[in-house]
Amino acid sequence: MPFVKEGDESNPDISSLYKEIDNELKIGKIPNILKTTSIDPSIAKWFWDGVQIILLRESSIPRLLKESIAVVVSNANSCEYCTQAHGMLLQLMGFTNEKITDLKNNFEGFSDKEKAALNFALKINNSANKTTIDDHKILHDFGYDDKQIVEITSVVAAFNWANIIADALGTDMEA
């Protein structure tokens, strides 16, 4: 049970948002983290819009890498909800349990290019203020362009926000 009251689904703003989420995700339920914010439909809508823009849309960063970054960041932040939820999504997308566990360790099962992005994500998650041009050069050397670096950074930032929401509001794992 979350620490806060969820929004009332009879509210047209919430029911409309839930219908939109259900139509997009097609998983038969609304993720609990989105329900946790629904007491304020404007925040829940802003959160959902961010999920669509940063995580779900087709972009120059593969969805698997975005989900991997989500697990790396959430694990580093000790957010059990987001680590588990995005680990389950990776399983549905074909990752083995071993590969998901590797996201919590040293990324041995990943390509050097993926490791560069995951290490960058971990570094900026832990100390963004210590990012240097050399960190960007490493990514450029592996073929990432500036737009992709912005996207990687945005996934990290989004999951810092989501981790705080999940933990501070007591979001439960889906049954």
Phi, psi and omega in degrees: 000126179295161180285343181242156178286136176281160178293158180275122182294348175283347174292124183300328178294319181287314181297322177296316179296315179299321178296317178299315180297314181297318179296325181281311186280327180053046178245001176080005177203161178265127178304137184302327181296326177286326175295322183299327180270355190290349176299336173241094185305329179293319177291317178300318178294317178299318178298311180298317177301319178297318178301315181295317183287315188272323188253317191269332186289152172292133181208191182279354176250126180298146180303322179300321179291320178298315179295324177296317177298320178302316180291316180301311182294313182296321176295316179299327180270005181058035177267099183298317181302305184291323178299313181291314184298315182280336170295318177296321177298318178297322176299316178297334180269003173110359178287144174277165175301323180296318181292323177292318176299323179298332177293340180265002184236252189239007175066027183301327183276011183248156178293162178300324179295315178295318178302320180300315180293318181292320177294320176298315179301315180295318180297311183289333175296317185278329182198070182303328182290351178257011177291137180234171176299330178296324177297321178289324179297320178302314180295317177300320180298333177268006174097004176281137176262176184299322179298318179293324177295320175297319181293316177302314180298321180294322177297316179299312181297318180298321182282337170296316178297311182298321179298318178295315179301309183300312184285313185290334181258003174071040181294128178273151174293144177297145179283000000 
